[in-house]
């Protein structure tokens, strides 16, 4: 990376961003990287199917495919006729070498307890759990719901299902009983794996209690398997509920892995839908494993000696792809952490990096902005010298947060891989390759080898330089295969634009003169102000660029004249006092950064924003607040009091 970047002050950051400085891989990093030149892009363009076939060959197959791709738009089949097992590729193939004694999972509980599982430990536990699940009547093709905290049993449950050919659907442990019920019923799951509870900010999250409330209205559930995590008092229903440790005690130590067809279902993962009904995104085995194995190795330059920490929850696709399947297929050592980044203090993440010698750290921009708000004293008080690469995931990262991350966490020596992908894409699609890509703060750079993307107008014309809709123009192995039980919804949601020719990502993007992609967030986060498309992310980045602002969230609100006006919810950095003078200064700052058309009509100061436990800002609820509507569904929020307090404060001020 570029040397000589000055230590951060707001002036230095502003100068860096104004100069649009770029960051090159250091000679040292490049010399040791898997990919040292750009020939891989040329090979992929020359023959995309041969490129993906070569990547698939890094996995262990029971039977090789007879056709690489069968593409009947919008339905793809990859490695047709091939036989494979995801669990075998993550565990079994590593145990006949010295890797068997390598740490697979280094787990840190929020209260301070910890466990280390070697690949041999993981192999034994997953085999026993697979047999235990089968003893509860689960067979190939059955669906199993997993509702667990961030404990190793979550990963084991996924792998055990994959081993026997059962389809897992992981439900985020922060979801409500109602959300759990809806997902179980849609998937028609027969077994629920949960825990008595989990820890979050020093308190016990009552998972079993929520599970009981959900299962009352889930007729498909025949058995509930309960991990004893917190030893809190819970109710166990005789005949239905089984303690995890009891069924594991008598389980056989080996379970033959099911030989799965490449296109057999691996998992269902539910994501938000515009109709309010969650969409069950389905991923199959061979193509998905190819995508996550390739991207884990090359995007993160993942070496055998690395300690890899993705801070996501396994309830999200990031946890599926970059805690479980991708890293473990590459025989990586993975860190898992159960709790909050600010418990018991705001240096918990940095303490974990220091303790375990983490070399690769992959987290969300929302978390990075929180770290910025808390102050540099927390990371500066810890030894982060083990880090060699940083990653960003989940939403576009604003340039100021990128530079802060580079300076204070990476200490000016770690490349940052800013990654774009979705639940639907299965794996990372747009990202730097850290040994060869010149980085621009705030840009996910370019599509990976084997991925073809374009920025299109509403009419489907390609935008060479400028903004529009991000589209994917060719199939890729890890792509979703549909929506569970609803192929027509799949067509309408993803393939109805542009004559069904391209995949509609739902995201806006700009492409610059160098062909770099700048993601603008969801299209429904694009505001139409007086006939002009303005990205919420652009306005948020402009606000956060101001020296007094820690975080912001922007929404479009109804305006009789403009159609939409801009309302900005702003969290100030410690030591700054909200008021009319500050509000006017922020409005003018946005004008200076973007233009008068982007001037917010309202600035609402707040101490917090409504977020899910994964850190996603719920802009839908902010629109409800700003437009005086009744609040919509709040069941996925980490803290429901945040939006209630914000609504009360907003009503008092207006």
C-alpha positions in Angstrom: 0.0 0.0 0.0 1.1 3.6 -0.4 3.6 4.7 2.2 3.8 8.1 3.9 0.1 8.6 4.6 -0.1 11.1 7.4 -1.7 10.2 10.7 -5.4 11.1 10.6 -6.8 14.4 11.5 -10.0 15.7 10.0 -7.9 18.0 7.8 -5.7 15.1 6.6 -8.7 13.0 5.8 -10.5 15.8 3.9 -7.3 16.3 1.9 -6.9 12.6 1.1 -10.5 12.4 -0.1 -10.3 15.7 -2.0 -7.2 14.5 -3.8 -9.0 11.2 -4.5 -5.7 9.4 -3.6 -5.4 5.8 -4.6 -3.6 3.0 -2.7 -1.4 0.5 -4.4 -0.4 -3.0 -3.2 3.0 -2.9 -1.5 5.9 -4.8 -3.1 6.0 -7.1 0.0 2.3 -7.9 -0.1 2.3 -8.4 -3.9 5.3 -10.7 -3.8 3.6 -13.1 -1.4 0.1 -12.9 -2.9 -1.6 -15.8 -4.7 -2.5 -13.5 -7.6 0.4 -11.2 -8.7 -0.7 -10.2 -12.1 -3.9 -9.6 -14.1 -3.7 -12.5 -16.4 -6.4 -14.3 -14.4 -8.9 -11.7 -15.8 -7.9 -12.4 -19.4 -8.2 -16.1 -18.9 -11.7 -15.7 -17.5 -12.8 -13.5 -20.3 -11.4 -15.8 -22.9 -13.3 -18.8 -21.7 -15.6 -18.2 -18.6 -16.8 -21.8 -18.4 -13.3 -23.2 -18.5 -12.3 -20.7 -15.8 -15.1 -21.9 -13.5 -14.4 -25.5 -14.3 -10.8 -25.0 -13.1 -12.1 -23.5 -9.9 -14.5 -26.4 -9.3 -11.6 -28.8 -9.7 -10.1 -27.4 -6.4 -12.9 -29.2 -4.6 -13.2 -33.0 -4.0 -16.0 -34.6 -6.1 -17.3 -38.1 -5.8 -18.2 -38.0 -9.5 -17.1 -35.4 -12.1 -19.7 -33.4 -14.0 -20.6 -34.2 -17.7 -21.6 -30.6 -18.5 -20.2 -27.3 -17.0 -23.3 -25.1 -17.5 -26.9 -25.6 -18.6 -28.4 -22.1 -18.9 -32.1 -21.8 -19.7 -32.6 -18.2 -18.7 -33.3 -17.5 -15.9 -32.5 -20.9 -14.5 -28.9 -22.2 -14.3 -27.4 -25.5 -13.6 -23.7 -25.8 -13.0 -21.5 -28.9 -13.1 -24.4 -31.0 -14.3 -24.2 -34.6 -13.2 -21.4 -34.0 -10.7 -21.6 -35.6 -7.2 -20.3 -33.8 -4.2 -20.8 -33.2 -0.5 -20.2 -29.8 1.1 -19.4 -31.2 4.6 -16.9 -33.6 3.1 -15.1 -30.7 1.5 -15.0 -28.6 4.6 -14.0 -31.4 7.1 -13.2 -34.9 5.8 -10.7 -34.1 3.2 -8.5 -32.3 5.7 -8.2 -35.0 8.3 -5.8 -37.4 6.5 -2.9 -34.9 6.8 -1.3 -32.6 9.4 -4.3 -30.3 9.0 -6.3 -32.7 11.3 -4.5 -31.1 14.3 -4.9 -27.5 13.0 -7.4 -25.2 14.7 -10.6 -25.0 12.6 -12.6 -22.8 15.0 -11.3 -20.5 17.7 -14.4 -19.5 19.6 -14.8 -16.6 22.0 -17.9 -16.4 24.2 -19.1 -12.9 25.3 -18.6 -13.7 29.0 -14.9 -14.7 28.3 -15.2 -18.4 28.0 -13.5 -19.9 24.9 -13.1 -23.2 22.9 -10.7 -24.3 20.2 -11.8 -27.1 17.9 -9.2 -28.7 15.6 -10.3 -30.2 12.3 -10.3 -33.6 13.9 -12.5 -32.3 16.7 -14.9 -30.8 14.2 -14.9 -34.0 12.1 -15.9 -36.1 15.2 -18.6 -33.7 16.4 -20.2 -33.2 13.0 -20.3 -36.9 12.4 -22.0 -37.5 15.7 -24.4 -34.7 15.2 -25.3 -35.9 11.7 -26.2 -39.3 13.3 -28.2 -37.6 16.1 -30.2 -35.6 13.6 -30.9 -38.8 11.6 -32.1 -40.5 14.8 -34.7 -37.8 15.1 -36.2 -38.8 11.7 -34.4 -36.3 9.4 -33.4 -37.6 6.0 -32.1 -36.2 2.7 -34.2 -33.4 1.4 -35.9 -32.6 4.8 -35.6 -29.1 6.1 -33.9 -28.2 9.4 -34.3 -24.8 11.0 -31.3 -23.5 13.0 -31.9 -20.8 15.6 -28.7 -20.5 17.6 -26.3 -17.9 19.1 -22.8 -17.5 17.7 -21.5 -20.8 19.1 -19.6 -23.6 17.4 -22.8 -25.7 17.4 -24.2 -23.4 14.8 -21.5 -24.2 12.3 -21.6 -27.9 13.3 -25.4 -28.0 12.7 -25.0 -26.6 9.2 -22.3 -29.1 8.4 -24.2 -32.0 9.9 -27.2 -31.2 7.8 -25.0 -30.9 4.7 -23.5 -34.2 5.5 -26.8 -36.1 5.4 -28.3 -34.1 2.6 -30.8 -32.2 4.8 -31.5 -28.6 3.8 -30.7 -26.1 6.5 -32.3 -22.8 7.0 -30.5 -20.7 9.6 -32.6 -18.0 11.3 -30.7 -15.2 12.9 -30.8 -15.4 16.7 -31.9 -11.8 16.9 -35.2 -12.5 15.1 -38.4 -12.6 17.0 -40.7 -15.7 17.5 -43.0 -14.4 14.8 -40.2 -14.1 12.3 -38.9 -17.6 13.2 -42.4 -19.0 12.9 -42.9 -17.6 9.4 -39.6 -19.0 8.2 -40.2 -22.5 9.7 -43.6 -22.6 8.1 -42.5 -21.5 4.7 -39.7 -24.1 4.7 -41.9 -26.7 6.3 -39.0 -27.6 8.6 -39.3 -30.8 10.6 -36.6 -30.2 13.2 -35.6 -27.0 15.0 -32.1 -26.7 16.6 -31.9 -24.0 19.2 -30.3 -23.2 22.6 -31.5 -22.2 26.0 -30.1 -18.8 25.4 -27.1 -16.7 24.2 -25.2 -13.8 25.6 -25.6 -10.2 24.3 -24.2 -7.1 26.1 -24.1 -9.1 29.4 -27.7 -10.3 29.3 -29.2 -13.6 28.2 -31.1 -13.7 25.0 -34.1 -16.0 25.7 -33.9 -18.2 22.5 -35.7 -21.2 23.8 -38.6 -19.0 25.0 -38.9 -17.5 21.6 -38.6 -20.9 20.0 -41.4 -22.3 22.1 -43.7 -19.4 21.1 -42.9 -19.9 17.5 -43.2 -23.7 17.4 -46.7 -23.5 18.9 -47.8 -22.5 15.4 -45.5 -24.6 13.4 -47.2 -28.0 12.7 -44.3 -29.3 10.6 -41.9 -29.3 13.6 -41.7 -32.8 15.2 -38.6 -32.3 17.3 -36.6 -29.5 19.0 -32.9 -30.1 19.8 -31.7 -27.7 22.5 -28.0 -26.7 23.2 -27.3 -25.9 26.8 -25.4 -22.6 26.5 -26.4 -20.4 29.4 -28.0 -22.9 31.8 -30.9 -20.5 32.3 -34.3 -21.9 33.3 -36.3 -23.1 30.4 -39.3 -25.4 29.7 -38.7 -28.7 28.0 -41.7 -30.4 26.4 -41.5 -34.1 26.8 -41.4 -36.1 23.6 -40.6 -33.0 21.5 -37.6 -31.4 23.1 -34.3 -33.1 23.4 -31.1 -31.9 25.1 -28.2 -31.6 22.6 -25.7 -33.2 25.0 -28.0 -36.2 25.6 -28.5 -37.1 22.0 -24.8 -36.6 21.3 -23.8 -38.9 24.2 -25.0 -42.0 22.4 -24.5 -41.0 18.8 -22.2 -43.1 16.6 -18.9 -41.5 15.7 -19.1 -41.9 11.9 -21.8 -41.0 9.4 -21.4 -41.7 5.7 -21.6 -38.4 3.8 -24.5 -38.3 1.3 -23.3 -38.1 -2.4 -25.2 -35.0 -3.4 -26.0 -34.0 -7.0 -24.3 -30.7 -7.8 -27.8 -29.1 -8.1 -29.2 -30.6 -4.9 -30.3 -28.0 -2.4 -27.8 -27.1 0.3 -29.7 -24.4 2.1 -32.5 -21.9 2.2 -31.8 -18.4 3.5 -34.6 -15.9 4.0 -34.1 -12.3 3.0 -36.4 -9.2 3.1 -39.0 -8.8 0.4 -40.8 -5.7 -0.9 -44.1 -7.4 -0.2 -43.2 -7.9 3.4 -43.1 -11.7 3.0 -39.6 -13.0 3.4 -38.0 -14.6 0.3 -36.5 -18.1 0.7 -33.4 -17.8 -1.4 -32.2 -21.3 -2.4 -28.6 -22.3 -3.0 -27.4 -25.6 -4.4 -24.3 -27.5 -3.6 -21.7 -27.6 -6.4 -21.9 -24.1 -7.8 -22.2 -22.5 -4.4 -19.1 -24.3 -3.0 -17.1 -23.4 -6.1 -17.9 -19.7 -5.7 -17.2 -19.4 -1.9 -14.1 -21.6 -2.1 -12.6 -19.5 -4.9 -13.5 -16.1 -3.4 -12.3 -17.1 0.1 -8.9 -18.0 -1.2 -8.3 -15.2 -3.7 -10.2 -12.2 -2.5 -8.7 -12.6 1.0 -5.4 -14.1 -0.2 -6.2 -16.8 2.4 -3.0 -18.7 3.4 -2.6 -21.8 5.5 -1.1 -19.8 8.4 -3.8 -17.1 8.4 -6.3 -16.6 11.2 -9.5 -15.4 9.6 -12.2 -13.4 11.4 -15.5 -12.6 9.7 -17.6 -10.7 12.3 -20.9 -11.6 10.7 -23.5 -13.8 12.3 -24.1 -17.3 10.7 -27.7 -16.2 10.4 -26.7 -14.1 7.4 -25.3 -15.2 4.1 -21.9 -13.6 5.1 -21.7 -16.1 7.9 -22.7 -19.0 5.7 -20.1 -18.1 3.0 -17.2 -16.6 5.0 -17.4 -18.3 8.4 -18.5 -21.8 7.4 -18.3 -23.0 3.8 -15.6 -20.9 2.1 -12.9 -20.7 4.8 -13.4 -24.3 6.0 -13.2 -25.7 2.4 -9.8 -23.9 2.3 -8.7 -25.5 5.7 -8.6 -22.1 7.3 -8.5 -21.2 11.0 -11.7 -19.3 11.7 -12.5 -17.0 14.7 -16.1 -16.9 16.0 -17.3 -14.4 18.6 -20.6 -14.6 20.3 -21.3 -11.1 21.6 -21.2 -7.4 21.1 -18.2 -5.4 20.0 -18.5 -3.0 23.0 -18.8 -5.6 25.8 -17.5 -5.3 28.4 -15.6 -2.4 26.8 -15.3 -0.8 23.4 -12.0 -2.6 22.7 -13.5 -6.1 22.6 -12.8 -6.7 18.9 -9.3 -5.4 19.2 -8.6 -7.5 22.2 -9.8 -10.6 20.3 -7.5 -9.7 17.4 -4.6 -9.3 19.8 -5.4 -12.5 21.7 -5.8 -14.8 18.7 -3.3 -13.2 16.3 -6.0 -12.5 13.7 -4.5 -11.8 10.3 -7.6 -11.1 8.2 -10.5 -9.0 9.6 -13.8 -8.8 7.7 -16.5 -6.5 9.1 -19.2 -4.0 8.1 -19.0 -0.2 7.5 -21.7 0.3 10.2 -19.3 -1.2 12.7 -16.4 0.8 11.3 -18.3 4.0 11.8 -19.2 3.0 15.3 -15.5 2.4 16.0 -14.8 5.9 14.6 -17.4 7.4 16.9 -15.9 5.7 20.0 -12.5 7.1 19.3 -9.0 5.9 18.3 -7.9 5.2 21.9 -9.5 1.8 21.8 -7.6 0.3 18.9 -4.5 2.2 19.7 -4.4 0.5 23.1 -4.2 -3.0 21.5 -1.5 -4.8 19.5 -3.0 -5.1 16.0 0.4 -6.0 14.3 -0.8 -9.5 13.3 -3.3 -8.0 10.8 -2.3 -8.1 7.1 -5.6 -7.6 5.3 -8.9 -5.9 6.0 -12.3 -6.4 4.4 -15.6 -4.6 4.3 -19.1 -6.1 3.6 -22.8 -5.4 3.8 -23.2 -1.9 2.4 -21.2 0.7 0.5 -18.4 2.1 2.7 -18.0 5.9 2.7 -14.5 7.1 1.9 -13.8 8.7 5.3 -14.6 5.4 7.1 -12.4 3.6 4.5 -9.4 5.8 5.3 -9.9 5.6 9.0 -10.1 1.8 8.8 -6.8 1.8 6.7 -5.0 4.1 9.1 -6.1 3.1 12.6 -6.9 -0.6 12.2 -4.6 -1.5 9.3 -1.9 0.9 10.5 -1.3 1.9 6.8 0.0 -1.5 5.8 -3.1 -3.7 5.1 -5.0 -3.7 1.8 -8.7 -3.3 2.2 -11.0 -5.5 0.1 -14.3 -3.7 -0.2 -16.7 -6.4 -1.3 -20.1 -6.3 -3.1 -22.4 -9.2 -3.1 -25.8 -10.3 -1.9 -27.7 -13.2 -0.3 -28.8 -14.0 -3.8 -25.3 -14.0 -5.4 -23.9 -16.5 -2.8 -20.4 -15.2 -3.0 -18.4 -12.0 -3.5 -18.8 -10.7 -7.1 -17.2 -7.2 -7.1 -14.0 -6.7 -5.1 -10.3 -6.0 -5.4 -7.8 -8.8 -5.7 -5.4 -7.4 -3.1 -2.2 -8.3 -4.8 -3.0 -6.5 -8.1 -5.8 -4.0 -7.6 -5.2 -0.3 -7.1 -7.7 0.7 -4.4 -9.9 3.8 -4.3 -11.5 4.6 -0.9 -15.2 4.0 -1.3 -15.1 1.9 -4.4 -15.5 -1.9 -4.6 -13.3 -1.6 -7.7 -14.2 -4.1 -10.4 -16.0 -7.4 -11.0 -13.9 -10.5 -10.1 -12.6 -12.8 -12.8 -15.5 -14.8 -14.3 -18.1 -12.2 -13.3 -19.7 -9.9 -15.9 -21.6 -6.8 -14.7 -22.8 -3.6 -16.3 -24.4 -0.3 -15.2 -27.6 0.2 -17.1 -30.2 2.9 -17.6 -33.9 2.3 -17.0 -34.2 1.4 -20.6 -31.4 -1.1 -20.5 -28.7 0.9 -22.2 -25.1 0.5 -20.9 -23.6 3.4 -19.0 -19.9 3.7 -19.7 -19.3 6.5 -17.3 -22.0 7.7 -14.8 -24.8 6.2 -12.7 -27.6 3.7 -13.2 -28.7 0.3 -12.2 -26.2 -2.5 -11.5 -26.9 -5.6 -13.6 -25.2 -9.0 -13.9 -25.1 -10.1 -17.5 -23.9 -13.7 -17.3 -24.6 -16.6 -15.0 -22.1 -17.5 -12.2 -21.8 -20.7 -10.3 -22.9 -19.5 -6.8 -26.0 -17.7 -8.0 -29.4 -18.4 -6.4 -31.4 -21.1 -8.1 -34.7 -19.5 -7.2 -37.1 -18.6 -4.4 -38.3 -21.6 -2.4 -41.7 -22.7 -3.6 -42.2 -19.7 -5.8 -40.4 -19.7 -9.2 -42.7 -17.0 -10.6 -41.7 -14.6 -7.8 -38.1 -15.4 -8.7 -38.7 -14.4 -12.4 -40.6 -11.2 -11.4 -38.1 -10.0 -8.7 -34.8 -10.6 -10.5 -35.5 -11.1 -14.3 -38.5 -8.9 -15.3 -36.5 -5.8 -16.2 -34.8 -5.3 -19.5 -36.8 -8.0 -21.2 -35.6 -10.7 -18.9 -32.2 -10.5 -20.4 -30.1 -9.5 -17.3 -30.2 -10.1 -13.5 -31.5 -7.1 -11.7 -29.5 -6.7 -8.5 -31.7 -4.0 -7.0 -28.7 -1.8 -6.4 -27.7 1.5 -7.9 -24.1 2.1 -9.0 -21.8 4.5 -10.7 -18.9 3.6 -13.0 -16.0 6.0 -13.3 -13.5 6.7 -16.1 -11.3 3.9 -14.9 -14.1 1.3 -15.0 -14.4 1.3 -11.1 -17.7 0.6 -9.6 -19.1 2.8 -6.8 -22.1 1.2 -5.2 -24.9 3.5 -4.2 -27.1 1.2 -2.1 -30.5 -0.2 -2.8 -32.5 1.3 -5.6 -35.3 2.0 -3.0 -32.6 4.1 -1.3 -32.4 6.3 -4.4 -34.3 9.5 -3.8 -36.0 11.3 -6.6 -35.7 15.0 -5.6 -37.1 17.5 -8.2 -36.6 14.9 -10.9 -33.0 14.2 -9.9 -31.8 10.8 -8.6 -29.9 11.2 -5.4 -28.3 8.3 -3.5 -28.9 8.2 0.2 -25.3 6.9 0.5 -23.9 9.9 -1.3 -25.7 12.3 1.1 -24.7 10.2 4.1 -21.1 10.2 3.0 -21.2 14.0 2.6 -22.6 14.4 6.1 -20.1 12.0 7.7 -17.3 13.9 5.9 -18.1 16.8 8.3 -15.7 16.8 11.3 -18.6 16.9 13.8 -20.6 13.9 12.5 -20.1 10.3 13.6 -22.9 8.6 11.6 -25.9 9.5 9.5 -28.9 7.9 7.8 -30.8 9.6 5.1 -34.3 9.0 3.7 -36.5 10.5 1.2 -39.8 12.0 2.5 -42.9 13.2 0.6 -42.7 16.8 -0.6 -45.6 18.5 -2.4 -43.3 20.5 -4.7 -40.2 18.3 -5.2 -41.9 15.0 -5.0 -39.3 14.0 -2.4 -37.3 15.9 0.0 -34.3 14.8 2.1 -34.4 14.1 5.8 -31.1 13.3 7.6 -30.8 11.6 10.9 -27.4 12.6 12.4 -25.3 11.3 15.3 -22.7 13.8 16.4 -19.3 12.9 17.7 -18.7 13.2 21.4 -18.1 16.8 22.4 -20.4 18.3 19.8 -23.8 19.9 20.8 -26.8 19.7 18.4 -28.6 22.8 17.5 -29.9 25.0 14.7 -26.4 26.4 13.9 -24.9 23.0 13.5 -27.9 21.9 11.4 -27.4 24.8 9.0 -23.7 24.1 8.8 -24.4 20.5 7.9 -26.9 21.4 5.2 -24.4 23.8 3.7 -21.7 21.1 3.9 -23.8 18.8 1.8 -24.4 21.6 -0.7 -20.7 22.1 -0.9 -20.0 18.4 -1.4 -22.8 17.4 -3.8 -24.8 20.5 -4.8 -27.9 22.5 -3.8 -30.2 19.7 -5.1 -28.9 17.5 -2.3 -29.5 19.9 0.5 -31.4 18.2 3.3 -34.7 19.8 4.2 -34.5 18.4 7.8 -31.7 17.5 10.1 -32.8 15.3 13.0 -30.2 14.8 15.7 -30.2 11.5 17.5 -28.0 9.5 19.8 -28.7 6.2 18.0 -30.3 4.8 14.9 -32.7 1.8 14.5 -30.5 -1.1 13.4 -30.8 -4.9 13.1 -28.4 -6.9 15.2 -26.3 -7.3 12.1 -25.9 -3.5 12.0 -28.2 -2.7 9.0 -30.0 0.6 9.4 -33.7 0.2 9.0 -34.4 3.2 6.8 -38.0 2.1 6.3 -38.6 2.9 10.0 -36.9 6.2 9.7 -39.3 7.1 6.8 -42.2 6.2 9.1 -40.8 8.5 11.8 -40.1 11.4 9.3 -43.5 11.1 7.7 -45.5 10.7 10.9 -46.8 7.2 10.1 -47.4 4.4 12.5 -44.2 2.3 12.9 -44.0 -0.8 10.7 -42.6 -4.2 11.8 -39.8 -3.7 14.4 -39.3 -7.3 15.3 -35.8 -7.5 13.6 -34.4 -4.5 15.5 -31.6 -5.0 18.0 -33.2 -2.4 20.3 -36.9 -1.5 19.7 -36.7 1.5 22.1 -34.4 3.4 19.8 -37.0 4.0 17.1 -39.7 4.6 19.8 -37.6 7.3 21.5 -36.7 8.8 18.1 -40.3 9.0 17.1 -41.2 10.7 20.4 -38.4 13.2 20.1 -39.2 14.0 16.5 -42.9 14.6 17.3 -42.0 16.9 20.2 -39.7 18.9 18.0 -42.1 19.3 15.1 
